[in-house]
């Protein structure tokens, strides 16, 4: 048990350091924190999922690869977001709210839902098999999401014209 809890402690420390460093780098080179979160932080926190999915997919366990990714994202949204907010709000002498300052949060949420539907349709059209075509389409969808996030953030932010 000690190894498990020490591993969690190390992950927490490195996560804190990663967020701090990404924020400093973004501020230094003039990239908004929303963009840094959607790119650098998202990639940095998803690399372990990527490795585990590749390993199990190479073992022929496609269901486990997909389930791991879906489970991880559901955990992130339903536990990873609200738990820190709850701890922050319950901490003495802190505000009663946590402000979400992303300009296009609702737009991103609706695009995420739309992409989820699109992925289900695409996977169905591929015969529920993970193929190179499916991987390429998913990569293009991610790239399209990033493009719209960049455009939304820079268009709505008066500092960037």
Secondary structure, DSSP 8 states (H G I E B T S, - for coil): -HHHHHHHHHHHHHHHHHHHHHHHHHHHHT--HHHHIIIIIHHHHHHHHHHHHHHHHHTT-HHHHHHHHHHHHHHIIIIITHHHHHHHHHSTTS-S------TTHHHHHHHHHHHHHHHHHHHHHTTS---HHHHHHHHHHHHHHHHHHHHHHHHH-GGG-
